[in-house]
Amino acid sequence: MNYESELKVAVEAVRKACGLSISVQSSLVSEETVKKKDDSPVTVADFGAQAVICHELIKSFPDIPIVAEEDSSELRSNEGNALTVRVLEYAARVFPGMDEEGLVRAIDAGDYGGGKGGRFWTLDPIDGTKGFLRGEQYAVALALIEDGRVVLGVLGCPNLPLDLNIPDANRGCILTAVRGGGSSMRPLEHNTPKLIAVSDIGDTKHAPFCESVESAHSSHGDSARIAGILGVTAPP
């Protein structure tokens, strides 16, 4: 099956959500929010990114349901009024004219329960809360599922260097993959993809070794022992 139209819409949706998240991160995240462990900026980005992506998806594919992380109950509560105003401020920059009703409707479009059959989108609007709050790495993650299998994936990485060997160079990329169609990477600002693939390194001693940044998500001690067994000497 050709997923050209689904891929095009998904990439554009993730691109717009990345733009929103960059705006939130640059204007709301500060040293003070990190010190106070204030997670309100990532909450704004979560709701905003989900609203943007769901709005874009249902506009083009109204018959494909969406499994997403958030619902609008917090925004509709009395305590959520200030949060709603903030989320709407950023979402309306992407879709001028969006009002509170449209915001809530877009967010709640992600209320599908999923299942083993049929087609549906699945979305994590901000994957990497701590990285987001530190001004570091996070991702906007979207996939299309068909009968229990991932057939298309789009990963927006707003702070990832385009060339990992030059970490201070241009940042921001979108990674895509289509089942049976390979993977590609494109800069966040424009739509010029290039094919990507795993490296051809055959000697494990020279292979890149990756682990979670957060020690709470994995055992760095176990990672170090595995690296030692493989003969890897470079840091993760």
SELODO-769841 format. One line per field, with one value per residue: y, z, x of N, C-alpha, C in turn; residue in one letter. Coordinates in nm, 2 decimals. Atoms other than C-alpha are relative to their C-alpha. Layout:
SELODO-769841
n_v = [Y, ...] .
n_w = [Z, ...] .
n_u = [X, ...] .
ca_v = [Y, ...] .
ca_w = [Z, ...] .
ca_u = [X, ...] .
c_v = [Y, ...] .
c_w = [Z, ...] .
c_u = [X, ...] .
rest = [A, ...] .
end
This chain:
SELODO-769841
n_v = [-0.12, -0.13, -0.09, -0.14, -0.11, 0.00, -0.05, -0.15, -0.07, 0.03, -0.08, -0.14, -0.01, 0.00, -0.12, -0.11, 0.02, -0.03, -0.15, -0.04, 0.04, -0.08, -0.13, 0.02, 0.02, -0.12, -0.11, 0.03, 0.08, -0.08, 0.06, -0.01, 0.11, 0.12, 0.00, 0.02, 0.12, -0.04, 0.07, -0.07, -0.02, 0.12, 0.02, -0.08, 0.06, 0.12, -0.03, -0.08, 0.09, 0.10, -0.07, -0.03, 0.12, 0.05, -0.09, 0.02, 0.14, 0.02, -0.08, 0.08, 0.14, 0.00, 0.14, 0.07, -0.05, -0.04, 0.03, -0.10, 0.01, -0.09, -0.04, -0.14, -0.01, -0.10, -0.13, -0.04, -0.02, -0.14, -0.03, 0.01, -0.12, -0.06, 0.09, 0.00, -0.12, 0.01, 0.10, -0.06, -0.11, 0.07, 0.07, -0.10, -0.04, 0.09, -0.01, -0.12, 0.01, 0.10, -0.05, 0.10, 0.11, 0.08, 0.06, 0.11, 0.10, 0.06, 0.08, 0.11, 0.09, 0.10, 0.09, 0.14, 0.10, 0.09, 0.14, 0.08, -0.01, -0.13, -0.11, -0.11, -0.07, 0.00, -0.12, -0.06, -0.14, -0.04, 0.12, -0.04, -0.12, -0.06, -0.07, -0.12, -0.10, -0.04, -0.06, 0.09, 0.08, 0.06, 0.04, 0.00, 0.13, 0.04, 0.13, 0.06, 0.15, 0.08, 0.13, 0.03, -0.02, -0.14, 0.00, -0.13, -0.07, -0.13, -0.05, -0.14, -0.02, -0.15, -0.04, 0.10, -0.05, 0.07, 0.08, 0.03, -0.03, -0.14, -0.03, -0.15, -0.04, -0.02, 0.09, 0.02, 0.09, 0.09, 0.13, 0.07, 0.14, 0.07, 0.14, 0.04, -0.12, -0.06, -0.11, -0.12, -0.12, -0.14, -0.11, -0.05, -0.12, 0.02, 0.14, 0.07, 0.12, 0.08, 0.14, 0.04, 0.14, 0.04, -0.01, 0.13, 0.04, 0.14, 0.03, -0.06, -0.09, -0.13, -0.03, -0.09, 0.07, -0.10, 0.04, -0.11, -0.11, 0.00, 0.13, 0.06, 0.08, 0.12, 0.01, -0.03, 0.10, 0.11, -0.05, 0.00, 0.14, 0.06, -0.07, 0.07, 0.13, -0.02, -0.06, -0.14, -0.09, -0.13, -0.03, 0.01] .
n_w = [0.00, 0.00, -0.11, 0.04, -0.06, -0.15, -0.04, 0.03, -0.10, -0.13, -0.01, -0.02, -0.14, -0.10, 0.02, -0.06, -0.15, -0.04, -0.01, -0.12, -0.12, -0.01, -0.06, -0.14, -0.07, 0.00, -0.07, -0.13, -0.08, -0.05, -0.11, -0.12, 0.01, -0.03, -0.15, -0.07, 0.05, 0.06, 0.12, 0.08, 0.14, 0.08, 0.01, 0.11, 0.13, 0.02, 0.05, 0.12, 0.11, 0.03, 0.07, 0.14, 0.08, 0.02, 0.09, 0.13, 0.05, 0.03, 0.11, 0.12, -0.01, -0.11, -0.03, -0.08, -0.14, -0.05, -0.14, -0.05, -0.15, -0.08, 0.03, -0.04, -0.13, -0.08, 0.05, -0.02, -0.14, -0.04, -0.02, 0.13, 0.08, 0.04, 0.09, 0.13, 0.06, 0.04, 0.11, 0.11, 0.05, 0.09, 0.10, 0.09, 0.09, 0.11, 0.07, -0.04, 0.00, -0.09, -0.13, -0.11, 0.04, 0.10, -0.08, -0.08, 0.10, 0.06, -0.10, -0.03, 0.12, -0.03, -0.11, 0.04, -0.09, 0.07, 0.03, 0.09, 0.14, 0.06, 0.01, -0.09, -0.04, -0.14, -0.02, -0.13, 0.04, -0.05, -0.06, -0.06, -0.08, -0.07, 0.10, 0.05, -0.11, -0.01, 0.12, 0.07, 0.10, -0.01, 0.14, 0.03, 0.06, 0.06, 0.08, 0.06, -0.03, 0.08, -0.05, -0.10, 0.05, 0.04, 0.15, 0.03, -0.12, 0.02, -0.12, 0.01, -0.10, 0.03, -0.05, 0.04, 0.11, 0.12, 0.00, -0.14, -0.01, -0.02, -0.08, -0.01, 0.14, 0.01, -0.08, 0.04, 0.12, 0.00, 0.05, 0.04, 0.05, 0.06, 0.01, 0.14, 0.09, -0.05, -0.10, 0.05, -0.09, 0.07, -0.09, -0.05, 0.07, 0.14, 0.03, 0.09, -0.07, 0.05, -0.05, -0.10, -0.03, -0.11, 0.04, 0.04, -0.09, -0.04, -0.13, -0.11, -0.08, 0.06, 0.02, -0.10, -0.11, -0.05, -0.12, -0.04, -0.08, -0.13, -0.07, -0.05, 0.10, 0.03, -0.09, 0.07, -0.03, 0.09, 0.13, 0.00, 0.00, 0.13, 0.09, -0.02, 0.06, 0.15, 0.03, 0.04, -0.09, 0.01, -0.08, 0.07] .
n_u = [0.08, -0.07, 0.04, -0.05, 0.09, -0.01, -0.13, -0.01, 0.08, -0.06, -0.12, 0.03, 0.06, -0.10, -0.08, 0.08, -0.01, -0.14, -0.01, 0.07, -0.08, -0.11, 0.04, 0.03, -0.13, -0.09, 0.06, 0.05, -0.09, -0.11, -0.07, 0.08, 0.10, -0.07, -0.03, 0.13, 0.06, 0.12, 0.02, 0.10, -0.04, 0.01, 0.14, 0.05, -0.05, 0.08, 0.14, -0.01, -0.05, 0.11, 0.11, -0.05, -0.01, 0.13, 0.08, -0.06, 0.03, 0.14, 0.03, -0.03, 0.05, 0.10, 0.05, -0.10, 0.00, -0.14, -0.03, -0.10, -0.03, 0.07, 0.14, 0.02, 0.06, -0.07, 0.02, 0.14, 0.02, -0.02, -0.14, -0.07, 0.03, -0.13, -0.07, 0.07, -0.04, -0.14, -0.01, 0.07, -0.09, -0.10, 0.07, 0.05, -0.11, -0.01, 0.13, 0.07, 0.15, 0.04, 0.06, -0.01, 0.08, -0.08, -0.11, 0.04, 0.04, -0.12, -0.06, 0.08, 0.00, -0.09, 0.06, 0.02, -0.06, -0.09, 0.04, -0.08, 0.04, 0.03, -0.10, 0.01, -0.12, -0.04, -0.08, -0.05, -0.03, -0.13, -0.07, -0.12, 0.04, -0.12, -0.08, 0.06, -0.01, -0.14, -0.03, -0.09, 0.06, 0.13, 0.05, 0.14, 0.00, 0.13, 0.00, 0.12, 0.01, 0.10, 0.02, -0.09, -0.13, -0.04, -0.03, -0.06, -0.04, -0.06, -0.06, -0.06, -0.11, -0.03, -0.13, -0.10, -0.09, 0.01, -0.13, -0.03, -0.14, -0.01, 0.12, 0.04, 0.04, 0.15, 0.08, 0.14, 0.02, 0.11, -0.03, 0.12, -0.01, 0.12, -0.03, -0.04, -0.04, -0.12, 0.01, -0.06, -0.01, 0.01, 0.00, 0.13, 0.05, 0.05, 0.05, -0.09, -0.05, -0.11, 0.01, -0.10, -0.01, -0.10, -0.13, -0.05, -0.10, 0.01, -0.08, 0.08, -0.08, 0.00, 0.14, 0.06, 0.07, 0.10, 0.08, 0.09, -0.06, 0.06, -0.03, 0.13, 0.07, -0.08, -0.12, -0.12, -0.10, 0.01, -0.04, -0.15, -0.05, 0.02, -0.10, -0.13, 0.00, -0.01, -0.13, 0.02, -0.07, 0.05, 0.12, 0.13] .
ca_v = [0.00, 0.35, 0.58, 0.90, 1.11, 0.99, 1.06, 1.41, 1.51, 1.34, 1.52, 1.86, 1.80, 1.71, 2.00, 2.24, 2.08, 2.11, 2.48, 2.52, 2.33, 2.53, 2.85, 2.72, 2.60, 2.92, 3.15, 2.96, 2.73, 2.91, 2.82, 2.92, 2.66, 2.39, 2.48, 2.48, 2.16, 2.35, 2.13, 2.38, 2.46, 2.10, 2.08, 2.37, 2.21, 1.87, 2.01, 2.25, 1.99, 1.74, 2.00, 2.10, 1.74, 1.62, 1.92, 1.86, 1.48, 1.50, 1.77, 1.53, 1.19, 1.23, 0.85, 0.75, 0.77, 0.89, 0.75, 1.03, 1.11, 1.40, 1.49, 1.82, 1.75, 1.96, 2.25, 2.24, 2.25, 2.58, 2.55, 2.50, 2.85, 3.00, 2.69, 2.70, 3.06, 2.98, 2.67, 2.85, 3.14, 2.90, 2.69, 3.00, 3.10, 2.79, 2.80, 3.16, 3.18, 2.87, 2.93, 2.75, 2.52, 2.42, 2.36, 2.13, 1.95, 1.89, 1.76, 1.53, 1.39, 1.18, 0.97, 0.65, 0.34, 0.15, -0.22, -0.50, -0.43, -0.14, 0.18, 0.44, 0.71, 0.70, 1.01, 1.12, 1.50, 1.56, 1.25, 1.35, 1.58, 1.63, 1.70, 1.95, 2.13, 2.14, 2.29, 1.97, 1.67, 1.56, 1.43, 1.47, 1.11, 1.00, 0.66, 0.50, 0.15, -0.10, -0.42, -0.41, -0.32, 0.01, 0.10, 0.46, 0.66, 1.03, 1.16, 1.53, 1.61, 2.00, 2.01, 1.72, 1.83, 1.75, 1.62, 1.44, 1.50, 1.87, 1.92, 2.30, 2.31, 2.34, 2.17, 2.03, 1.74, 1.51, 1.14, 0.92, 0.55, 0.36, -0.01, -0.15, 0.20, 0.28, 0.57, 0.93, 1.25, 1.61, 1.94, 2.09, 2.40, 2.25, 1.93, 1.79, 1.43, 1.22, 0.84, 0.71, 0.36, 0.18, 0.21, -0.07, -0.10, -0.47, -0.45, -0.39, -0.21, 0.08, 0.08, 0.37, 0.27, 0.44, 0.45, 0.66, 1.00, 0.95, 0.69, 0.64, 0.49, 0.24, 0.11, 0.29, 0.03, -0.25, -0.04, 0.00, -0.37, -0.46, -0.20, -0.37, -0.71, -0.57, -0.40, -0.05, 0.22, 0.53, 0.70, 0.65] .
ca_w = [0.00, -0.08, 0.22, 0.03, 0.14, 0.50, 0.52, 0.37, 0.62, 0.92, 0.85, 0.82, 1.14, 1.33, 1.18, 1.30, 1.65, 1.67, 1.59, 1.87, 2.12, 2.03, 2.10, 2.43, 2.53, 2.44, 2.61, 2.91, 3.02, 3.24, 3.50, 3.76, 3.63, 3.64, 4.00, 4.11, 3.92, 3.75, 3.48, 3.35, 3.03, 2.92, 3.00, 2.77, 2.50, 2.55, 2.50, 2.23, 2.02, 2.05, 1.95, 1.64, 1.53, 1.58, 1.41, 1.11, 1.09, 1.12, 0.86, 0.60, 0.74, 0.94, 0.93, 1.10, 1.48, 1.70, 2.02, 2.21, 2.56, 2.67, 2.71, 2.78, 3.13, 3.29, 3.06, 3.12, 3.50, 3.69, 3.78, 3.41, 3.29, 3.29, 3.13, 2.86, 2.78, 2.75, 2.53, 2.31, 2.27, 2.12, 1.92, 1.76, 1.63, 1.42, 1.33, 1.35, 1.43, 1.65, 1.96, 2.29, 2.15, 1.85, 2.09, 2.31, 2.01, 1.86, 2.18, 2.25, 1.89, 2.05, 2.27, 2.07, 2.27, 2.01, 1.93, 1.73, 1.41, 1.18, 1.12, 1.38, 1.46, 1.79, 1.93, 2.21, 2.18, 2.39, 2.46, 2.71, 2.98, 3.17, 2.85, 2.74, 3.08, 3.07, 2.72, 2.58, 2.38, 2.34, 2.05, 1.90, 1.81, 1.57, 1.41, 1.19, 1.30, 1.07, 1.22, 1.51, 1.30, 1.27, 0.90, 0.92, 1.18, 1.21, 1.48, 1.52, 1.71, 1.74, 1.93, 1.76, 1.55, 1.19, 1.21, 1.54, 1.47, 1.48, 1.78, 1.77, 1.40, 1.27, 1.49, 1.43, 1.21, 1.13, 1.09, 0.90, 0.82, 0.60, 0.62, 0.31, 0.20, 0.41, 0.64, 0.58, 0.76, 0.67, 0.83, 1.04, 0.82, 0.48, 0.31, 0.15, 0.28, 0.25, 0.29, 0.61, 0.72, 1.00, 0.98, 0.82, 1.12, 1.18, 1.48, 1.80, 1.95, 1.71, 1.71, 1.88, 2.22, 2.33, 2.66, 2.82, 2.95, 3.25, 3.50, 3.63, 3.29, 3.27, 3.46, 3.36, 3.55, 3.34, 3.03, 3.13, 3.19, 2.85, 2.68, 2.85, 2.73, 2.37, 2.40, 2.35, 2.50, 2.37, 2.60, 2.52] .
ca_u = [0.00, 0.12, 0.12, 0.23, -0.07, -0.06, 0.31, 0.28, 0.01, 0.18, 0.51, 0.34, 0.14, 0.45, 0.64, 0.37, 0.37, 0.75, 0.72, 0.47, 0.69, 0.99, 0.80, 0.68, 1.03, 1.20, 0.95, 0.82, 1.11, 1.37, 1.63, 1.37, 1.11, 1.37, 1.48, 1.11, 1.04, 0.76, 0.62, 0.36, 0.56, 0.56, 0.19, 0.12, 0.34, 0.16, -0.19, -0.08, 0.11, -0.18, -0.43, -0.22, -0.16, -0.51, -0.66, -0.43, -0.50, -0.88, -0.89, -0.73, -0.84, -1.16, -1.23, -0.90, -0.93, -0.64, -0.50, -0.33, -0.21, -0.42, -0.79, -0.95, -1.08, -0.81, -0.87, -1.25, -1.20, -1.22, -0.86, -0.77, -0.88, -0.53, -0.39, -0.65, -0.57, -0.20, -0.25, -0.49, -0.24, 0.02, -0.23, -0.38, -0.04, -0.04, -0.41, -0.53, -0.90, -0.89, -1.12, -1.15, -1.42, -1.20, -0.91, -1.10, -1.25, -0.91, -0.76, -1.05, -1.02, -0.74, -0.98, -0.98, -0.91, -0.71, -0.73, -0.59, -0.78, -0.83, -0.64, -0.56, -0.30, -0.11, 0.05, 0.28, 0.28, 0.59, 0.81, 1.08, 0.94, 1.27, 1.46, 1.21, 1.22, 1.60, 1.59, 1.75, 1.62, 1.26, 1.05, 0.71, 0.61, 0.33, 0.26, 0.00, -0.11, -0.29, -0.42, -0.18, 0.13, 0.32, 0.31, 0.43, 0.62, 0.72, 0.95, 1.01, 1.33, 1.34, 1.68, 1.86, 2.17, 2.14, 2.50, 2.57, 2.94, 2.88, 2.65, 2.66, 2.56, 2.20, 1.94, 1.60, 1.50, 1.21, 1.27, 1.03, 0.98, 0.73, 0.70, 0.87, 0.97, 1.28, 1.36, 1.45, 1.55, 1.47, 1.55, 1.27, 1.26, 1.21, 1.09, 1.40, 1.44, 1.75, 1.75, 1.91, 2.01, 2.20, 2.57, 2.78, 3.01, 3.08, 3.31, 3.11, 3.41, 3.36, 2.98, 2.79, 2.65, 2.33, 2.15, 1.88, 1.98, 1.76, 1.90, 1.54, 1.45, 1.74, 2.04, 2.35, 2.55, 2.41, 2.47, 2.84, 2.88, 2.73, 2.95, 3.25, 3.15, 3.12, 3.46, 3.31, 3.53, 3.37, 3.11, 2.74] .
c_v = [0.12, 0.09, 0.15, 0.11, 0.00, 0.06, 0.15, 0.07, -0.02, 0.09, 0.15, 0.02, 0.00, 0.12, 0.12, -0.01, 0.03, 0.15, 0.05, -0.03, 0.08, 0.14, -0.01, -0.02, 0.12, 0.11, -0.03, -0.08, 0.10, -0.08, -0.01, -0.12, -0.13, -0.01, -0.03, -0.13, 0.03, -0.06, 0.06, 0.03, -0.12, -0.04, 0.08, -0.06, -0.13, 0.02, 0.07, -0.09, -0.10, 0.07, 0.02, -0.13, -0.06, 0.08, -0.03, -0.14, -0.01, 0.08, -0.08, -0.14, -0.01, -0.14, -0.08, 0.05, 0.02, -0.05, 0.09, 0.01, 0.08, 0.00, 0.14, 0.03, 0.11, 0.14, 0.05, 0.02, 0.15, 0.04, 0.01, 0.13, 0.06, -0.08, 0.00, 0.12, -0.01, -0.10, 0.06, 0.11, -0.06, -0.07, 0.09, 0.06, -0.09, 0.00, 0.12, -0.02, -0.12, 0.05, -0.11, -0.13, -0.09, -0.07, -0.12, -0.12, -0.07, -0.09, -0.13, -0.10, -0.12, -0.10, -0.14, -0.10, -0.10, -0.14, -0.07, 0.01, 0.14, 0.09, 0.10, 0.07, -0.02, 0.11, 0.02, 0.14, 0.05, -0.12, 0.05, 0.13, 0.07, 0.07, 0.13, 0.11, 0.05, 0.07, -0.09, -0.09, -0.05, -0.03, 0.01, -0.13, -0.04, -0.12, -0.03, -0.15, -0.06, -0.14, -0.04, 0.02, 0.15, 0.00, 0.13, 0.07, 0.13, 0.05, 0.14, 0.02, 0.15, 0.04, -0.10, 0.06, -0.08, -0.09, -0.02, 0.03, 0.15, 0.05, 0.14, 0.05, 0.01, -0.11, -0.01, -0.09, -0.08, -0.13, -0.08, -0.14, -0.05, -0.14, -0.04, 0.11, 0.07, 0.11, 0.12, 0.10, 0.12, 0.10, 0.05, 0.11, -0.02, -0.15, -0.07, -0.12, -0.06, -0.14, -0.02, -0.15, -0.02, 0.00, -0.14, -0.04, -0.14, -0.03, 0.08, 0.10, 0.14, 0.05, 0.10, -0.07, 0.11, -0.05, 0.12, 0.10, -0.01, -0.13, -0.06, -0.09, -0.13, -0.01, 0.03, -0.10, -0.12, 0.04, -0.01, -0.14, -0.06, 0.06, -0.07, -0.13, 0.01, 0.06, 0.15, 0.09, 0.14, 0.02, -0.01, 0.13] .
c_w = [0.00, 0.11, -0.03, 0.07, 0.15, 0.05, -0.01, 0.11, 0.14, 0.02, 0.02, 0.13, 0.10, -0.01, 0.07, 0.15, 0.05, 0.01, 0.12, 0.13, 0.01, 0.06, 0.15, 0.08, 0.01, 0.08, 0.14, 0.09, 0.04, 0.11, 0.12, -0.01, 0.03, 0.15, 0.08, -0.04, -0.05, -0.14, -0.09, -0.14, -0.08, -0.01, -0.11, -0.13, -0.03, -0.06, -0.13, -0.12, -0.04, -0.07, -0.15, -0.09, -0.03, -0.09, -0.15, -0.06, -0.03, -0.12, -0.13, 0.01, 0.11, 0.04, 0.07, 0.14, 0.05, 0.15, 0.05, 0.15, 0.08, -0.03, 0.06, 0.14, 0.09, -0.05, 0.03, 0.15, 0.03, 0.02, -0.13, -0.08, -0.05, -0.09, -0.14, -0.08, -0.06, -0.12, -0.12, -0.07, -0.10, -0.12, -0.11, -0.09, -0.12, -0.08, 0.04, -0.01, 0.09, 0.14, 0.10, -0.04, -0.10, 0.07, 0.07, -0.09, -0.06, 0.10, 0.03, -0.12, 0.03, 0.10, -0.04, 0.09, -0.06, -0.02, -0.10, -0.15, -0.04, 0.00, 0.11, 0.01, 0.15, 0.02, 0.14, -0.03, 0.04, 0.08, 0.06, 0.08, 0.06, -0.10, -0.05, 0.10, 0.01, -0.13, -0.09, -0.09, 0.04, -0.14, 0.00, -0.09, -0.05, -0.09, -0.05, 0.02, -0.09, 0.05, 0.09, -0.04, -0.03, -0.15, -0.04, 0.13, -0.03, 0.14, -0.02, 0.12, -0.01, 0.04, -0.04, -0.11, -0.12, -0.03, 0.14, 0.02, 0.02, 0.09, 0.01, -0.13, 0.00, 0.07, -0.05, -0.12, 0.02, -0.06, -0.03, -0.04, -0.05, -0.01, -0.14, -0.08, 0.06, 0.09, -0.06, 0.11, -0.08, 0.11, 0.04, -0.09, -0.14, -0.03, -0.10, 0.07, -0.06, 0.07, 0.11, 0.02, 0.12, -0.06, -0.04, 0.09, 0.04, 0.13, 0.11, 0.08, -0.05, -0.02, 0.10, 0.10, 0.06, 0.13, 0.03, 0.08, 0.14, 0.07, 0.06, -0.11, -0.03, 0.10, -0.07, 0.04, -0.09, -0.14, -0.01, -0.01, -0.14, -0.10, 0.02, -0.06, -0.15, -0.04, -0.04, 0.10, -0.01, 0.09, -0.08, -0.07] .
c_u = [0.09, -0.05, 0.05, -0.08, 0.01, 0.13, 0.01, -0.07, 0.06, 0.13, -0.04, -0.06, 0.11, 0.09, -0.06, 0.01, 0.14, 0.02, -0.06, 0.09, 0.12, -0.03, -0.03, 0.13, 0.08, -0.06, -0.05, 0.10, 0.12, 0.07, -0.09, -0.10, 0.07, 0.03, -0.13, -0.07, -0.14, -0.02, -0.11, 0.04, -0.02, -0.15, -0.06, 0.04, -0.08, -0.13, 0.01, 0.04, -0.11, -0.11, 0.04, 0.00, -0.14, -0.09, 0.05, -0.04, -0.15, -0.05, 0.02, -0.06, -0.10, -0.05, 0.11, 0.01, 0.14, 0.00, 0.11, 0.00, -0.09, -0.15, -0.02, -0.06, 0.07, -0.02, -0.14, -0.03, 0.02, 0.14, 0.08, -0.01, 0.13, 0.08, -0.06, 0.04, 0.14, 0.01, -0.06, 0.08, 0.10, -0.07, -0.05, 0.11, 0.02, -0.13, -0.08, -0.15, -0.04, -0.05, 0.01, -0.08, 0.07, 0.12, -0.04, -0.04, 0.12, 0.07, -0.07, -0.02, 0.10, -0.05, -0.02, 0.07, 0.09, -0.06, 0.09, -0.03, -0.02, 0.12, -0.02, 0.14, 0.03, 0.10, 0.05, 0.05, 0.14, 0.06, 0.14, -0.02, 0.12, 0.09, -0.05, 0.02, 0.14, 0.04, 0.09, -0.09, -0.14, -0.05, -0.15, -0.02, -0.14, 0.02, -0.14, 0.00, -0.11, 0.00, 0.11, 0.15, 0.03, 0.03, 0.07, 0.04, 0.07, 0.04, 0.06, 0.09, 0.05, 0.14, 0.11, 0.09, -0.02, 0.12, 0.04, 0.15, 0.03, -0.12, -0.04, -0.05, -0.16, -0.07, -0.14, -0.02, -0.13, 0.04, -0.13, 0.03, -0.13, 0.03, 0.02, 0.05, 0.12, -0.02, 0.07, 0.01, 0.00, 0.02, -0.14, -0.05, -0.05, -0.01, 0.09, 0.06, 0.12, -0.02, 0.10, -0.01, 0.10, 0.14, 0.05, 0.12, -0.02, 0.06, -0.07, 0.08, -0.01, -0.15, -0.05, -0.08, -0.09, -0.07, -0.09, 0.07, -0.04, 0.03, -0.13, -0.06, 0.08, 0.11, 0.13, 0.11, 0.00, 0.05, 0.16, 0.06, -0.02, 0.10, 0.14, 0.01, 0.02, 0.13, -0.01, 0.07, -0.05, -0.12, -0.13, -0.03] .
rest = [M, N, Y, E, S, E, L, K, V, A, V, E, A, V, R, K, A, C, G, L, S, I, S, V, Q, S, S, L, V, S, E, E, T, V, K, K, K, D, D, S, P, V, T, V, A, D, F, G, A, Q, A, V, I, C, H, E, L, I, K, S, F, P, D, I, P, I, V, A, E, E, D, S, S, E, L, R, S, N, E, G, N, A, L, T, V, R, V, L, E, Y, A, A, R, V, F, P, G, M, D, E, E, G, L, V, R, A, I, D, A, G, D, Y, G, G, G, K, G, G, R, F, W, T, L, D, P, I, D, G, T, K, G, F, L, R, G, E, Q, Y, A, V, A, L, A, L, I, E, D, G, R, V, V, L, G, V, L, G, C, P, N, L, P, L, D, L, N, I, P, D, A, N, R, G, C, I, L, T, A, V, R, G, G, G, S, S, M, R, P, L, E, H, N, T, P, K, L, I, A, V, S, D, I, G, D, T, K, H, A, P, F, C, E, S, V, E, S, A, H, S, S, H, G, D, S, A, R, I, A, G, I, L, G, V, T, A, P, P] .
end
